[in-house]
Amino acid sequence: MTGHIAIAGGRAAPLGATFKGDGVNFAVFSQHAERMVLCLYDSAGVETRIDLPERNGDVWHGYISGLRPGQRYGYRAYGPYAPEEGHRFNPAKLLMDPYAKRLTGHPRWHDALMGYTVGGDDADLVPDPRDSAPHMPRSVVEDPAFSWGRDRPPETRIRQSVIYEAHVRGLTRLHPDVAWPGTFLAMSSDPMLDYLTDLGITAIELLPAQAFLTDRFLHEKGLTNYWGYQTLGFFAPEPRYLARGEISEFQQMVARFHSAGIEVLMDVVYNHTCEGNELGPTLSFRGLDNAAYYRLMPDNPRLYVDDTGCGNTVNVDHPMVLRMIMDSLRYWVEVMHVDGFRFDLCSTLGRRGEGGFDQGAAFFDAIRQDPVLGQVKLIAEPWDIGPGGYQLGAFPPPFLEWNDKYRDTVRGFWRGDAGQAPGLADRLTGSALQFDHSGRPATSSVNLITAHDGFTLHDVVSYARKHNEANGEENADGHGENYSDNMGVEGGTDDPEILEARARRKRNMIATLMLSQGTPMLLAGDEMGHSQGGNNNAYAQDNETSWIDWSNPDGALHAFTRAMIRFRRKHPLLRQKLFLHAQERAVDHRADLFWWRADGTAMRPEDWEEPALDAVAMELRMASGTPHYAETEVAIFAVLNRGPATEWKLPEPPDDMFWNWRIDTARPTETPGAVRDAVPIAADCVAVFVLSPDP
């Protein structure tokens, strides 16, 4: 780019690079910078530097006529390099716009990306003078307008939702019938939409799809940050997932999901960035205003507060940083039409200053009052590694929460751990001990047996210990306690008895998931028997370890999962808004919940205290107090038997009704029919009966 470029003052809002029809407005926040330089790049990569001429408060801005979408740019920020005071300005480092809507790629690892001199005697205290531009991607001016046509969000009610957690690349990379495998376009291809709609899921939850970085230590091992929990840009789609480099590909994906009645949820990481600790790279936020964007140690601002385990913590207390997060969320809803978010390490976002977790933290107040974000689904991962970081059940409505207690209790019960039956009863009825407060609905618990972080369902029943050697950390990474069981052989086997035991336990856990009050989440691939070879931390495995193998699916497991999703959808008793507390109902003066023993008598308090209790039987009705309920079914009776085969006396039905035996995981392809009295319950199985006048 040559010649003089005229720049006018422009406007301080909106932040980012905004195409105005006849030019582009640039606006970037920095509270402590002394000078802000815009760097424009022509088609040959030649850089032109232009000082932003205006400062309005802490926003630097300027307007250049004639620039069009596709223009590549970056920033250089001038100010003190004084790590002991929290400042790390270094104009030798090209900085990505935090509001960039698209990036040309990823940083290429080189010591010049560091703001300090690597290997120096003073560690990070001496600035590095080398230009980082040859190793940095460019921010790109975008016009995000898209022809949405008649696109409408499905607006699926929470109590009707079945979430499917999936990785863009992992789900599609090996699919034989999709174009552009590993991309957003592949995700929304006809074969994928046909598969997901047939399975019955209502929402797909994408692992991080905002631009992210592969850590240097992984790069040097020849590995990749596969999961994506190292955000580089909060507005830009991940470049790896763009087939043609156009952000409209993400919008097209969302529109096609919506046309199929499927919502799109995004896993987002606002608790930390990819710049790491004081020895990390200077790519964007650190170079623009380290002391504003990050929480620094009060007694030593050279160091970062690390409540995330990733080296830094985003300073949500700063109004302009909070504004960036809110602007990002609204952008993905209003411009990209997503239907909700799952917040990684959400406890971090709920800290106020140096104190602990607070339901009234600025982030929660801002998001709950927002007229746009108040209409979408919000899911919290309710923990981090900071002080008081485990906060399951403490998030304000309308947040849902990932429930790890559900995961561990269900796994432990089916493994045969002693004393798990009372906990299982609580999980089956929505984990009321955690969530029944503040007017929260019974759908607040996101029930999961597996997720991206940990064993797959197949590996839960095939491995007693983790096998993470491929991660290059000597198997020291990942969870040590997985509540898993190899059934007698570690890993693969040809033993038919072990294979059948594993298959039944998988069916038992999927049945448990779909029979539980709350919001079920299924990990992509679990329904077809996907294995990671015992790796329970496959964050760096962008290969066949993580990619779903479509060539050899477990058809029987897939059919059972599909049937259980349909069973749940058909029976409103399994997906209620109100909690079940064995309260009398006005409609028939019967309690809405019963717990039964095998002999047909009600459970006693001392029964629950028996450590060897290995079966739970519940009879449930529509919850007491449910308004406007047209009773289309009377009751569901379910037995979850981890113990030996036994005869179970069913509750006596009215004279004109029958218990229809609908599910038996010991006989997954049979429907035993109508019964009225005692029935044989097989060992290690789930049996479900529906009370109905139709036999």
FENWOSUL-V674445 format. One record per backbone hydrogen bond with DSSP energy under -0.5 kcal/mol. CO is the residue of the C=O (numbers start at 1). NH is the residue of the N-H. If there is no record, write none. Layout:
co,nh
CO,NH
CO,NH
//
This chain:
co,nh
4,6
8,63
16,18
16,27
17,19
18,25
22,66
23,20
24,64
25,18
26,62
27,16
28,60
35,78
36,52
37,76
38,40
38,50
39,74
40,48
41,72
42,45
46,42
48,40
50,38
54,61
55,57
56,58
56,59
58,30
58,60
59,56
60,28
61,54
62,26
63,8
64,24
64,67
68,71
71,141
72,41
73,139
74,39
75,95
76,37
78,34
78,35
80,82
80,89
82,85
82,87
83,86
87,82
90,93
92,94
92,132
95,75
97,100
98,234
101,237
102,140
107,109
110,113
111,114
113,282
115,128
116,118
117,120
120,123
122,125
125,127
126,117
132,135
133,136
135,108
138,104
139,73
140,101
140,102
141,70
142,19
142,144
146,148
148,151
157,160
158,161
161,520
162,202
162,203
163,165
163,522
164,205
165,524
166,207
167,171
168,172
169,173
170,548
172,175
175,178
180,183
180,186
183,187
184,188
186,189
189,193
190,194
191,195
192,196
193,197
194,198
195,199
196,200
196,201
202,263
203,164
203,205
204,206
204,265
205,166
206,267
209,238
211,232
211,233
213,215
215,219
216,220
217,221
218,221
218,223
219,222
224,226
228,230
230,213
231,274
236,211
238,241
239,242
241,184
241,243
246,249
247,250
247,251
248,252
249,253
250,254
251,255
252,256
253,257
254,258
255,259
256,260
257,260
257,262
258,261
263,204
263,265
264,339
264,340
265,206
266,268
266,342
268,270
268,344
271,314
273,276
277,280
281,283
283,96
284,288
285,289
286,290
289,292
289,293
290,294
293,315
294,296
295,305
297,300
300,297
300,303
303,297
307,385
307,386
313,295
314,316
315,318
318,322
319,323
320,324
321,325
322,326
323,327
324,328
325,329
326,330
327,331
328,332
329,333
330,334
331,335
331,336
332,338
333,337
339,377
340,266
341,343
341,379
342,268
342,344
343,346
343,381
345,348
345,349
346,349
346,350
347,350
348,351
350,358
351,353
352,355
356,352
358,361
361,365
362,366
363,367
364,368
365,369
366,370
370,374
372,375
373,376
377,341
378,400
379,343
380,382
380,402
381,346
381,347
381,383
382,391
386,389
389,391
391,394
396,399
400,380
401,446
402,404
403,407
403,448
404,408
405,409
406,410
407,411
408,412
409,413
410,414
411,415
412,416
412,417
413,416
417,420
420,424
421,425
422,426
423,427
424,428
425,429
426,431
427,430
428,517
431,434
431,435
432,436
435,437
437,440
441,444
442,445
444,401
444,446
445,447
445,519
446,403
447,521
452,454
456,460
457,461
459,462
459,463
460,485
462,491
468,471
468,473
469,472
473,476
480,482
486,489
489,491
495,499
496,500
497,501
498,502
499,503
500,504
501,505
502,506
503,507
504,508
505,509
506,510
507,511
508,512
509,513
510,514
511,515
512,516
513,516
518,520
519,447
520,163
521,449
522,165
523,526
525,528
525,530
526,529
528,554
530,458
532,535
534,467
534,536
537,539
538,541
539,226
539,227
540,224
540,542
541,543
543,546
543,547
548,550
549,552
553,555
554,558
555,559
556,560
557,561
558,562
559,563
560,564
561,565
562,566
563,567
564,568
565,569
566,570
567,571
570,572
571,574
572,575
577,442
579,581
583,592
585,589
590,585
592,621
594,619
595,603
597,600
598,649
601,597
604,607
604,608
605,609
607,610
609,611
610,613
611,419
614,642
614,643
616,640
617,596
618,638
619,594
620,636
623,626
626,629
628,630
629,631
630,632
635,691
636,620
637,689
638,618
639,641
639,687
640,616
640,642
641,685
643,684
646,681
648,650
648,679
654,657
658,660
658,692
659,661
659,675
660,662
660,690
661,673
663,688
664,667
665,668
667,670
673,661
675,659
677,650
679,648
679,681
680,682
681,646
685,641
686,665
687,639
688,662
688,663
689,637
690,660
691,634
691,635
692,658
693,695
//
